[in-house]
Amino acid sequence: MVSRRTFILIGAILVFLALIPFIVWPVYKYFSPTPVSEALFNRTKEAVEKNPKLKPDWDEAMRDGVLTFPEAKAILEKAGEKVDPE
């Protein structure tokens, strides 16, 4: 028969393991990059094609494969365009 202390220890470990997804998921969602809309992506890409000096900024923004709003805003403002929040 399992002692009371071992039973409580196993129960505590199981509770901790059950709580891990509720802790990890919000942290993951907070730190994962959110891509911009397709329209803003295309607008930014066209601005880079028209203005080749923005190509290093585009390459830096696309290094992780996701164009985020702050990156798109910085590129478009360098191109002289105004950007409204999505």
C-alpha positions as CSV (number, residue, x, y, z in Angstrom):
1,M,0.0,0.0,0.0
2,V,1.2,3.5,-0.8
3,S,1.9,5.8,2.1
4,R,0.0,9.0,2.6
5,R,3.1,11.1,1.8
6,T,3.8,9.3,-1.5
7,F,0.2,9.7,-2.5
8,I,0.3,13.5,-1.8
9,L,3.6,13.8,-3.7
10,I,2.2,12.0,-6.8
11,G,-1.0,14.1,-6.6
12,A,1.0,17.3,-6.4
13,I,3.1,16.3,-9.4
14,L,0.0,15.4,-11.4
15,V,-1.6,18.8,-10.6
16,F,1.5,20.6,-11.6
17,L,1.6,18.8,-14.9
18,A,-2.0,19.6,-15.5
19,L,-1.4,23.3,-15.0
20,I,1.5,23.6,-17.4
21,P,-0.6,24.1,-20.5
22,F,-2.5,26.9,-18.8
23,I,0.8,28.7,-18.1
24,V,2.6,27.9,-21.3
25,W,-0.2,28.8,-23.8
26,P,-0.6,32.5,-22.7
27,V,3.1,33.0,-22.7
28,Y,3.4,31.5,-26.2
29,K,0.6,33.6,-27.5
30,Y,2.1,36.8,-26.0
31,F,5.6,36.3,-27.5
32,S,4.6,34.8,-30.9
33,P,4.6,37.4,-33.7
34,T,1.3,38.3,-35.2
35,P,1.5,38.8,-39.0
36,V,0.0,41.8,-40.7
37,S,-3.0,41.6,-43.1
38,E,-2.3,40.6,-46.7
39,A,-3.2,44.1,-47.9
40,L,-0.6,45.7,-45.6
41,F,2.0,43.0,-46.6
42,N,1.5,43.7,-50.3
43,R,1.5,47.5,-49.7
44,T,4.8,47.2,-47.8
45,K,6.3,44.9,-50.5
46,E,5.4,47.4,-53.3
47,A,7.0,50.2,-51.3
48,V,10.2,48.2,-51.1
49,E,10.1,47.4,-54.8
50,K,9.7,51.1,-55.6
51,N,12.4,52.2,-53.2
52,P,15.4,49.8,-53.2
53,K,17.1,51.6,-50.2
54,L,14.4,49.9,-48.0
55,K,15.5,46.4,-49.0
56,P,17.8,46.0,-46.0
57,D,14.9,46.9,-43.7
58,W,12.7,44.4,-45.6
59,D,15.3,41.7,-45.3
60,E,15.6,42.3,-41.5
61,A,11.8,42.2,-41.0
62,M,11.4,39.0,-43.0
63,R,14.3,37.2,-41.3
64,D,11.8,35.3,-39.1
65,G,9.4,34.8,-42.0
66,V,6.7,37.0,-40.4
67,L,6.1,40.7,-41.1
68,T,4.7,42.3,-38.0
69,F,2.8,45.6,-37.8
70,P,5.7,47.6,-36.2
71,E,8.1,46.4,-38.9
72,A,5.7,47.2,-41.7
73,K,5.0,50.6,-40.1
74,A,8.7,51.4,-39.9
75,I,9.3,50.5,-43.5
76,L,6.3,52.4,-44.8
77,E,7.1,55.5,-42.8
78,K,10.6,55.5,-44.2
79,A,9.0,55.4,-47.6
80,G,7.0,58.5,-46.7
81,E,3.6,56.8,-46.4
82,K,1.2,57.1,-43.5
83,V,0.1,53.9,-41.7
84,D,-3.1,53.5,-39.7
85,P,-3.5,50.8,-37.1
86,E,-5.0,47.6,-38.3
